[in-house]
């Protein structure tokens, strides 16, 4: 019975934490009048959730993705999709983990 309760509590907590970004109001429009220039101004709770929850998961996803990339490298080489596999498994999670500003929802800079 303890296993069921702890599993149910962990599932409820995880579901609640996953719903937080849906309620977060993190982006605000810049008043410069330039439609291509937007500024993200994350709130403190977004930054804390990013440090405590998102970044460790993204770093773990980068490491696991690198391992999966190495394991699937012969198959990617045979199909000629090494670049796509490396980008999807290693670069994208790494970019989200290390390039994205703290609490922001987009990574890097928007270049037009």
Buried (B, 14 or more C-beta within 10 A) or exposed (E): EEEEEEEEEEEEEEEEEEEEEEEBEBEEEEEEEEEEEEEBEBEEEBBEBBEEEBBEEBBEBBBEBBEBBEEBEEEBEEEEBBEEBBEBBBBBBBBBBEEBBEBBBBBEEEEE
